[in-house]
Every structure is written in structure tokens, then in C-alpha cells.
């Protein structure tokens, strides 16, 4: 899973990147000509830890997320010109975007307005993403018009449907409706296959507040969610600076500071949890003496599709899956005891994998 971090200059987005990745990227002087910062983090999963305590495996492997901190959006963003424009294609390949918005006051941080205005900055980025998509649609329409003129009438149906769809999408974008909120069908998405529209990506809005606002964090999060939470878009509120500073402490010390500030969940944990929810992901597990591991698949995946996540041969030669619920295995204390109690079941190709399933794939190739 790749999550792209975007934001206007001085929003503190690189600080947020450091907070969620435990990174040390330079902050404060991050210029628009810089390359993206990249960090890979393990997804904390106490289920993997518990299984490792039962099986004592040679190897323990967590699911991972790659965070890509893109250079701050500048005047050329969305126009395909200048330093920012060259990252549009990379942004389009992300699984989701994290838009960091400045919600803190800092006299050392210049700002075009006297007061901090997260709502203004949110609207600015939304317009820039829409502008990038409008430019992409215009380019696509120009190519389609050229192709349609050179085709015979009976050959134009598919291209004409694509053209009509793009015209509808463009009209909606011009009324400030991002593509993720437009009523596109499965057939529509097939026509758009290969396209990379930025406003179609799931979006996590991170309002980056100052430490003085931490006692109001829950209240602020509720307010922002009431305004900006929509299908494919959610909101988190936390202090990137506070979280980054806590990364330098031991887990015990950091937990004490969070408790004193009334923060029950780390910024990283919240970003991961909301990212999984936005993308509709679940985790299944494999466990044994060689390895205990978490795997991430889209919700609704079948057992053969989950098997293919482990290895293509397992999907190709899939016979059946032995399934134990994580809670059942932990309650029994061992796989053998779970078998005795009839808690291990056999599922076929149509089985939909659930979050927390422990799978053993039987296959033949």
C-alpha cells in the first residue's frame, strides 16, 4: 500500500511524514525542487505478536505501508510545468492521498493571510487536484476527437461512450465535485482503465494542530469530520510536531506524555487505521513455526485471491483453505486444541476472507 502525502508549503506535512514513519527528513526548508521523501513502516498488529508467542517462529513479518512525502504544491501544480508538475504521474499511482493542512499558529511560518485558515487551504488543494484532473481530461478528449474522426461510424461506439463519460466528469469537476464523489458505475471505471485521476483517489485529510490544541483534539476532529467526511474521504486531527518529538522517547515515556495530553492513539496508528478503512482493506494471517505474518487484501477477497497474495502458485493450484479465527486460536492456546474443539473449518473457492482469519492454503500445481 502506497500513501502519498501532499500539502501546501509550510503545512508541516514533512513533520507529519516523520511522525508516521519515525523518519528524519529535513523540515522547515523543504523546497519545491526537492525529491519526495519515502518511508516504509510496519503496520503494528498485536495479533502477529500473539501468534509469534504461540508458535515461536523463525521469522515474524508485519504488513507494510509506504509513505511518499511529495514536494509542497506550488503555483505550477496541476499544470504539468515546473518542479511540481513532474510528480503528477507519481501521485496518480498512489493508493490514497494524505492531505496535510496547517492548523497551528507559528510566528516563524509565513502565511499569505494573517490568520491560519485550514478551510481555505483545503479548498485550495481541492481546486488544484481538480485542475490537474481537468487538464488530464482535456488531453484525453483531444486524443479521442482525433481518433473518432478517423474511424468508421460502426467502430465508434466504445470511444464515443468514453468521450461522453469524460464530458460528464468534466462538468461535475467544474462544479467542484471530485471524481471520488461522482456516481460512476463499474462499466464506467472499465472505460477509464489506465487513467490516473487525482481526485478519484481516497483522501485522508490530516489537520496538523499545535500542541496547545491537543486537549481539544477530539472536539476539533468531530467538527472537521462533520464538514469534510464523505465516501472515500475521512479526517484525522493530530499534532505532527508533538508526535515527531515523542518518537525520540521510549515507548513507555511516549505513552505517559500522550496520556498527560489526553491523546490515546498515536498519529501513526490513526493514519494507518483510517487508511485501511478508506481503502476497504482487511488483514488475514498465516502462522507456523517458520513464519507468522499479516497479509493485506481488499475486503471481499475470496480465499483463492488471498492465496495469490502469498504466492501465485497457491492461487493457481488452490484446492481449499483451512481457516481458524484468530480469537478462537488464542482462546484455545494452540492449533491442535482448536482442531480438537472443531474450530478449524475447511472453506472452498467461494469463501470470502474475513479480517483476522488465519489461513492454511492447500494447493496442487
RODO-2510 file (C-alpha; in nm, 4 decimals, decimal comma):
residues 365
     n   res          X          Y          Z
     1     x     0,0000     0,0000     0,0000
     2     x     0,1383     0,3386    -0,1057
     3     x     0,0079     0,6567     0,0515
     4     x     0,1097     0,9934    -0,0925
     5     x     0,1419     1,2886     0,1453
     6     x     0,0574     1,6248    -0,0094
     7     x     0,0067     1,9752     0,1243
     8     x     0,0686     2,3409     0,0702
     9     x     0,4022     2,4910     0,1678
    10     x     0,4525     2,5300     0,5432
    11     x     0,1678     2,2948     0,6307
    12     x     0,4003     2,0735     0,8350
    13     x     0,3443     1,7768     0,6057
    14     x     0,7071     1,6603     0,6261
    15     x     0,6788     1,6759     1,0053
    16     x     0,3720     1,4531     0,9759
    17     x     0,5712     1,2230     0,7449
    18     x     0,8434     1,1968     1,0104
    19     x     0,5816     1,1340     1,2778
    20     x     0,4156     0,8414     1,0997
    21     x     0,7375     0,6854     0,9666
    22     x     0,9712     0,7666     1,2568
    23     x     1,1780     0,9371     0,9885
    24     x     1,4239     1,2229     0,9995
    25     x     1,3557     1,4097     0,6764
    26     x     1,4547     1,7758     0,6805
    27     x     1,1719     2,0056     0,7816
    28     x     1,1321     2,3807     0,7555
    29     x     1,3436     2,4261     0,4437
    30     x     1,1885     2,1675     0,2152
    31     x     1,1958     2,3340    -0,1282
    32     x     0,9654     2,2693    -0,4208
    33     x     1,2582     2,1358    -0,6236
    34     x     1,3286     1,8528    -0,3775
    35     x     1,2637     1,4873    -0,4447
    36     x     0,9922     1,3048    -0,2496
    37     x     1,0773     1,1577     0,0886
    38     x     0,9977     0,7851     0,1087
    39     x     0,9473     0,5789     0,4242
    40     x     0,8229     0,2253     0,4812
    41     x     0,6606     0,1336     0,8125
    42     x     0,5412    -0,1899     0,9631
    43     x     0,1716    -0,1933     1,0446
    44     x     0,1502    -0,2571     1,4213
    45     x    -0,0556    -0,5714     1,4747
    46     x    -0,0783    -0,7291     1,8177
    47     x    -0,2283    -1,0394     1,6554
    48     x     0,1028    -1,1114     1,4845
    49     x     0,2827    -1,0629     1,8166
    50     x     0,0446    -1,3005     1,9937
    51     x     0,0790    -1,5668     1,7250
    52     x     0,4566    -1,5361     1,7458
    53     x     0,4323    -1,6038     2,1204
    54     x     0,2376    -1,9235     2,0450
    55     x     0,4401    -2,0581     1,7506
    56     x     0,7882    -1,9156     1,8250
    57     x     0,8574    -1,8778     1,4516
    58     x     1,1921    -1,8224     1,2848
    59     x     1,0516    -1,5066     1,1291
    60     x     0,7800    -1,2539     1,2114
    61     x     0,6532    -1,0304     0,9304
    62     x     0,4084    -0,7416     0,9501
    63     x     0,2128    -0,5777     0,6714
    64     x     0,3848    -0,2642     0,5465
    65     x     0,2843     0,0773     0,4172
    66     x     0,4992     0,3025     0,2027
    67     x     0,4534     0,6748     0,2647
    68     x     0,5696     0,9156    -0,0062
    69     x     0,6045     1,2788     0,1024
    70     x     0,5755     1,4849    -0,2154
    71     x     0,7181     1,8347    -0,2517
    72     x     0,4821     2,1102    -0,1456
    73     x     0,2281     2,2189    -0,4028
    74     x     0,3335     2,5392    -0,5741
    75     x     0,1948     2,7642    -0,8423
    76     x     0,2722     2,5134    -1,1188
    77     x     0,0963     2,2217    -0,9500
    78     x    -0,1509     2,0609    -1,1868
    79     x    -0,0197     2,2399    -1,4966
    80     x     0,2438     1,9851    -1,5922
    81     x     0,5062     2,2608    -1,5744
    82     x     0,7920     2,3244    -1,3374
    83     x     0,9138     2,1051    -1,0494
    84     x     0,5710     2,0159    -0,9092
    85     x     0,4238     1,9079    -1,2414
    86     x     0,6620     1,6175    -1,2874
    87     x     0,5165     1,4432    -0,9796
    88     x     0,1559     1,4305    -1,1031
    89     x     0,2007     1,0859    -1,2615
    90     x     0,3620     0,9577    -0,9409
    91     x     0,0722     1,0968    -0,7374
    92     x    -0,1735     0,9169    -0,9628
    93     x    -0,0073     0,5825    -0,8855
    94     x    -0,0695     0,6171    -0,5132
    95     x    -0,3399     0,4037    -0,3487
    96     x    -0,4609     0,7043    -0,1494
    97     x    -0,3598     1,0599    -0,0658
    98     x    -0,2996     1,2208     0,2731
    99     x    -0,3580     1,5959     0,2570
   100     x    -0,1880     1,7707     0,5478
   101     x    -0,3439     2,1061     0,6361
   102     x    -0,1872     2,3657     0,8619
   103     x    -0,3944     2,4155     1,1748
   104     x    -0,1243     2,5581     1,4020
   105     x    -0,0047     2,9100     1,4705
   106     x     0,3666     2,9785     1,4364
   107     x     0,5200     3,3243     1,4054
   108     x     0,8180     3,1794     1,2167
   109     x     0,5931     3,0365     0,9454
   110     x     0,4932     3,2865     0,6754
   111     x     0,1368     3,2728     0,5517
   112     x    -0,0495     3,4737     0,2890
   113     x    -0,3190     3,5600     0,5420
   114     x    -0,2805     3,6996     0,8917
   115     x    -0,4778     3,4118     1,0464
   116     x    -0,4470     3,0388     0,9995
   117     x    -0,7311     2,9190     0,7787
   118     x    -0,7454     2,5399     0,7275
   119     x    -1,0734     2,5665     0,5354
   120     x    -0,9164     2,8000     0,2817
   121     x    -0,6177     2,5688     0,2394
   122     x    -0,8428     2,2637     0,1993
   123     x    -1,0381     2,4416    -0,0734
   124     x    -0,7128     2,5468    -0,2436
   125     x    -0,5798     2,1920    -0,2632
   126     x    -0,9175     2,0540    -0,3744
   127     x    -0,9172     2,3033    -0,6609
   128     x    -0,5604     2,2156    -0,7567
   129     x    -0,6391     1,8431    -0,7669
   130     x    -0,9487     1,9174    -0,9737
   131     x    -0,7419     2,1362    -1,2059
   132     x    -0,4947     1,8524    -1,2615
   133     x    -0,7812     1,6167    -1,3491
   134     x    -0,9458     1,8717    -1,5793
   135     x    -0,6190     1,9118    -1,7675
   136     x    -0,5881     1,5322    -1,7980
   137     x    -0,9472     1,5038    -1,9223
   138     x    -0,8936     1,7779    -2,1812
   139     x    -0,5857     1,5973    -2,3146
   140     x    -0,7765     1,2697    -2,3295
   141     x    -1,0723     1,4319    -2,5088
   142     x    -0,8421     1,5849    -2,7684
   143     x    -0,6927     1,2417    -2,8437
   144     x    -1,0395     1,0849    -2,8609
   145     x    -1,1662     1,3506    -3,1018
   146     x    -0,8732     1,2784    -3,3317
   147     x    -0,9345     0,9034    -3,3153
   148     x    -1,3103     0,9386    -3,3694
   149     x    -1,2622     1,1426    -3,6868
   150     x    -1,0500     0,8679    -3,8402
   151     x    -1,2898     0,5814    -3,7557
   152     x    -1,5894     0,4445    -3,9400
   153     x    -1,9312     0,5080    -3,7763
   154     x    -1,9750     0,1458    -3,6689
   155     x    -1,6397     0,1443    -3,4890
   156     x    -1,7021     0,4494    -3,2744
   157     x    -1,9328     0,3126    -3,0010
   158     x    -1,6776     0,2402    -2,7254
   159     x    -1,4798     0,5582    -2,7863
   160     x    -1,7994     0,7632    -2,8009
   161     x    -1,9110     0,6230    -2,4639
   162     x    -1,5718     0,7096    -2,3177
   163     x    -1,5953     1,0590    -2,4616
   164     x    -1,9450     1,1117    -2,3176
   165     x    -1,8297     0,9852    -1,9775
   166     x    -1,5321     1,2231    -1,9725
   167     x    -1,7565     1,5148    -2,0660
   168     x    -1,9872     1,4311    -1,7708
   169     x    -1,6895     1,4006    -1,5361
   170     x    -1,5515     1,7320    -1,6548
   171     x    -1,8829     1,9067    -1,5934
   172     x    -1,9001     1,7665    -1,2401
   173     x    -1,5402     1,8674    -1,1667
   174     x    -1,6193     2,2206    -1,2793
   175     x    -1,8901     2,2296    -1,0102
   176     x    -1,6250     2,1237    -0,7529
   177     x    -1,7364     1,7589    -0,7276
   178     x    -1,4259     1,5365    -0,7074
   179     x    -1,4310     1,2190    -0,9121
   180     x    -1,4449     1,0025    -0,5976
   181     x    -1,7887     1,1528    -0,5257
   182     x    -1,9245     1,1197    -0,8781
   183     x    -2,1726     0,8338    -0,9462
   184     x    -1,9523     0,6161    -1,1676
   185     x    -2,0529     0,2570    -1,2389
   186     x    -1,8303    -0,0465    -1,2740
   187     x    -1,8638    -0,0177    -1,6514
   188     x    -1,7596     0,3468    -1,6295
   189     x    -1,4420     0,2521    -1,4463
   190     x    -1,3645    -0,0089    -1,7124
   191     x    -1,3804     0,2637    -1,9746
   192     x    -1,1378     0,4678    -1,7619
   193     x    -0,8938     0,1808    -1,7107
   194     x    -0,5379     0,3108    -1,7116
   195     x    -0,6411     0,6652    -1,6223
   196     x    -0,4856     0,8335    -1,3193
   197     x    -0,7191     1,0960    -1,1798
   198     x    -0,6024     1,2528    -0,8551
   199     x    -0,9466     1,3433    -0,7216
   200     x    -1,0599     0,9822    -0,7671
   201     x    -0,8159     0,8615    -0,5007
   202     x    -0,9333     0,8052    -0,1428
   203     x    -0,8312     1,1058     0,0662
   204     x    -0,7350     1,1331     0,4317
   205     x    -0,7394     1,4936     0,5483
   206     x    -0,4913     1,5476     0,8328
   207     x    -0,5376     1,8751     1,0200
   208     x    -0,1985     1,9426     1,1762
   209     x    -0,2652     2,1280     1,5016
   210     x    -0,0352     2,2815     1,7603
   211     x     0,0360     2,1173     2,0947
   212     x    -0,1730     2,3808     2,2718
   213     x    -0,4824     2,2454     2,0921
   214     x    -0,4289     1,8812     2,1876
   215     x    -0,6855     1,8969     2,4730
   216     x    -0,9442     1,9935     2,2058
   217     x    -0,8333     1,7285     1,9585
   218     x    -1,1460     1,5116     1,9778
   219     x    -1,3722     1,8160     1,9547
   220     x    -1,1850     1,9519     1,6534
   221     x    -1,1869     1,6143     1,4813
   222     x    -1,5631     1,5915     1,5224
   223     x    -1,6071     1,9407     1,3757
   224     x    -1,3892     1,8732     1,0721
   225     x    -1,5459     1,5329     1,0098
   226     x    -1,8934     1,6843     1,0128
   227     x    -1,7852     1,9106     0,7278
   228     x    -1,5416     1,7007     0,5225
   229     x    -1,6106     1,3323     0,5857
   230     x    -1,7635     1,1780     0,2732
   231     x    -1,7478     0,8472     0,0862
   232     x    -1,3814     0,7970     0,0090
   233     x    -1,2685     1,0820     0,2350
   234     x    -1,2043     1,0991     0,6085
   235     x    -1,0407     1,3303     0,8621
   236     x    -0,7784     1,2953     1,1338
   237     x    -0,6596     1,5679     1,3676
   238     x    -0,3251     1,5439     1,5431
   239     x    -0,0061     1,7362     1,6083
   240     x     0,2770     1,6280     1,3813
   241     x     0,5349     1,8132     1,5908
   242     x     0,4133     1,6509     1,9132
   243     x     0,4173     1,3038     1,7552
   244     x     0,7600     1,3551     1,5959
   245     x     0,9088     1,4636     1,9272
   246     x     0,7618     1,1608     2,1038
   247     x     0,9358     0,9318     1,8534
   248     x     1,2618     1,0229     2,0261
   249     x     1,1380     0,8808     2,3580
   250     x     1,0982     0,5231     2,4739
   251     x     0,7566     0,3625     2,4227
   252     x     0,6846     0,3915     2,7957
   253     x     0,7792     0,7598     2,8154
   254     x     0,5851     0,8409     2,4978
   255     x     0,2764     0,6657     2,6366
   256     x     0,2986     0,8755     2,9555
   257     x     0,3235     1,2010     2,7579
   258     x     0,0288     1,1022     2,5388
   259     x    -0,1794     1,0192     2,8442
   260     x    -0,0949     1,3532     3,0032
   261     x    -0,2006     1,5292     2,6813
   262     x    -0,5192     1,3252     2,6533
   263     x    -0,4038     1,1501     2,3350
   264     x    -0,4950     0,7814     2,3435
   265     x    -0,3824     0,6839     1,9930
   266     x    -0,0600     0,7642     1,8115
   267     x    -0,0784     0,9671     1,4936
   268     x     0,0731     0,6750     1,3044
   269     x    -0,1863     0,4307     1,4376
   270     x    -0,4731     0,6621     1,3473
   271     x    -0,3367     0,7279     0,9980
   272     x    -0,2986     0,3532     0,9369
   273     x    -0,6419     0,2658     1,0744
   274     x    -0,8196     0,5305     0,8695
   275     x    -0,6136     0,4464     0,5614
   276     x    -0,7210     0,0809     0,5812
   277     x    -1,0840     0,1851     0,6224
   278     x    -1,0724     0,4273     0,3267
   279     x    -0,9202     0,1653     0,1004
   280     x    -1,1522    -0,1096     0,2239
   281     x    -0,8688    -0,3375     0,3338
   282     x    -0,8611    -0,6305     0,5748
   283     x    -0,5756    -0,8401     0,7103
   284     x    -0,5585    -1,2168     0,7207
   285     x    -0,2843    -1,4106     0,8942
   286     x    -0,0633    -1,7113     0,8350
   287     x     0,1021    -1,8835     1,1272
   288     x     0,3566    -2,1586     1,1710
   289     x     0,6992    -2,2374     1,3075
   290     x     0,8700    -2,0883     1,0026
   291     x     0,6835    -1,7592     0,9957
   292     x     0,3925    -1,5668     1,1449
   293     x     0,2718    -1,2998     0,9074
   294     x    -0,0037    -1,0484     0,8315
   295     x    -0,1265    -1,0050     0,4740
   296     x    -0,3419    -0,7215     0,3399
   297     x    -0,6187    -0,7756     0,0837
   298     x    -0,9271    -0,5806    -0,0267
   299     x    -1,2410    -0,6586     0,1734
   300     x    -1,4488    -0,9118    -0,0178
   301     x    -1,1485    -1,1100    -0,1435
   302     x    -1,2046    -1,4814    -0,1946
   303     x    -0,9808    -1,7498    -0,0477
   304     x    -0,8026    -1,8087    -0,3837
   305     x    -0,7404    -1,4339    -0,4175
   306     x    -0,5917    -1,4253    -0,0676
   307     x    -0,3823    -1,7306    -0,1541
   308     x    -0,2490    -1,5456    -0,4577
   309     x    -0,1303    -1,2682    -0,2279
   310     x     0,1021    -1,5232    -0,0677
   311     x     0,2187    -1,6768    -0,3975
   312     x     0,0734    -1,7073    -0,7459
   313     x     0,1157    -2,0872    -0,7352
   314     x    -0,1177    -2,1068    -0,4346
   315     x    -0,3928    -1,9353    -0,6297
   316     x    -0,3317    -2,1338    -0,9478
   317     x    -0,3391    -2,4696    -0,7695
   318     x    -0,5874    -2,3776    -0,4944
   319     x    -0,7773    -2,6762    -0,3520
   320     x    -0,9162    -2,5470    -0,0247
   321     x    -0,8298    -2,3346     0,2779
   322     x    -0,8168    -2,4370     0,6404
   323     x    -0,9473    -2,1447     0,8450
   324     x    -0,9262    -2,0651     1,2165
   325     x    -1,0445    -1,7376     1,3613
   326     x    -0,7657    -1,5555     1,5453
   327     x    -0,9740    -1,5173     1,8623
   328     x    -1,0519    -1,8896     1,8640
   329     x    -0,6866    -1,9894     1,8298
   330     x    -0,5763    -1,7550     2,1059
   331     x    -0,8550    -1,8752     2,3354
   332     x    -0,7514    -2,2381     2,2744
   333     x    -0,3815    -2,1665     2,3131
   334     x    -0,2730    -2,3891     2,0237
   335     x    -0,3789    -2,5018     1,6791
   336     x    -0,4047    -2,8622     1,7977
   337     x    -0,6522    -2,7650     2,0698
   338     x    -0,8544    -2,5615     1,8207
   339     x    -0,8742    -2,8674     1,5960
   340     x    -0,9944    -3,0831     1,8847
   341     x    -1,2741    -2,8368     1,9564
   342     x    -1,3813    -2,8292     1,5934
   343     x    -1,2899    -2,4639     1,5482
   344     x    -1,0838    -2,5292     1,2357
   345     x    -1,3017    -2,5429     0,9272
   346     x    -1,2454    -2,6093     0,5577
   347     x    -1,3518    -2,3491     0,3029
   348     x    -1,3612    -2,3577    -0,0756
   349     x    -1,3091    -2,1172    -0,3633
   350     x    -1,6131    -1,9019    -0,2885
   351     x    -1,5195    -1,8266     0,0726
   352     x    -1,4834    -1,4554     0,1496
   353     x    -1,1827    -1,3951     0,3726
   354     x    -1,2577    -1,2063     0,6946
   355     x    -1,0298    -0,9753     0,8907
   356     x    -0,8451    -1,1881     1,1451
   357     x    -0,8757    -1,5208     0,9629
   358     x    -0,5759    -1,7486     0,9987
   359     x    -0,5396    -1,9375     0,6722
   360     x    -0,3556    -2,2521     0,5710
   361     x    -0,3777    -2,2952     0,1940
   362     x    -0,3883    -2,6464     0,0457
   363     x    -0,2887    -2,6494    -0,3208
   364     x    -0,1530    -2,8646    -0,6021
   365     x     0,0396    -2,7443    -0,9073
***
